[in-house]
Amino acid sequence: MREFTNKSALALISRMRGMYGKRFTDQWAGIEPEEIIFAMVDCLNGLSDDELRAGFERMKTSVFCPSIPEFRSWCEAASPYLTENEAWLQAVRFDRKGGSSEITRLAKQAYDLVHMNKDQYLDASKQNFFMFRDSYLRIVEEAKRNGIRDEVIPAPKRVEYKAEPLEKTPVIQHTPEQKEWVENRIKELQEAGESLPKSMFQAYSEMAKQRVEQ
């Protein structure tokens, strides 16, 4: 993370004055140079060299002189990090989908630090956002200091379930002779005093045993 100093602010003012001339003078008319320097240091501190270069490049093609917040937005447009609002939207989507959507690694770290209040009231949503924003900005600052770039954690792949076809139980086909034997055996068992269900069960069990032994 780069410190934006008074010297940096003076260099930016000089660059803007050289590129925009009267437009720069008219825009800042009535404002003391010290106030402009203070505002620049306060607003632009923390931008990396690459981000500042992106802002300078945008100035080369812009026909109007940017305000200080506009210049910062130009710098951050080329940033490898999401803004706190972009990261928040990712975290909300990630939470609502039960962790099945993509999210950047730094946004995920901030999400893990914040207990997402499930209350549907607006105040609860604001509380979640403020807690997430503060955590995310601290994480991004630390990442910039250590030269760590953010990366996207892809959404987990969906596993398609394919039902295995059920194996059909082969149907046992009886010959006419076997059917006749079963019918006669059922009659014998019934005549011996057995009930019809029990007679049928025993007759078919005996037939199955005979098939195995053959």
Stockholm file with secondary structure:
# STOCKHOLM 1.0

chainA/1-214         MREFTNKSALALISRMRGMYGKRFTDQWAGIEPEEIIFAMVDCLNGLSDDELRAGFERMKTSVFCPSIPEFRSWCEAASPYLTENEAWLQAVRFDRKGGSSEITRLAKQAYDLVHMNKDQYLDASKQNFFMFRDSYLRIVEEAKRNGIRDEVIPAPKRVEYKAEPLEKTPVIQHTPEQKEWVENRIKELQEAGESLPKSMFQAYSEMAKQRVEQ
#=GR chainA/1-214 SS CCCCCHHHHHHHHHHHHHHHTHHHHHHTTTSCHHHHHHHHHHHHTTCCHHHHHHHHHHHHHCSSCCCHHHHHHHHHHTCSSCCHHHHHHHHHHHHHTTTCSCEEHHHHHHHHHSCCCCCCSHHHHHHHHHHHHHHHHHHHHHHHHTTCCCCEECCCCCCCCCCCCCCCCCCCCCCHHHHHHHHHHHHHHHHTTCCHHHHHHHHHHHHHHHHHHC
#=GC SS_cons         CCCCCHHHHHHHHHHHHHHHTHHHHHHTTTSCHHHHHHHHHHHHTTCCHHHHHHHHHHHHHCSSCCCHHHHHHHHHHTCSSCCHHHHHHHHHHHHHTTTCSCEEHHHHHHHHHSCCCCCCSHHHHHHHHHHHHHHHHHHHHHHHHTTCCCCEECCCCCCCCCCCCCCCCCCCCCCHHHHHHHHHHHHHHHHTTCCHHHHHHHHHHHHHHHHHHC
//
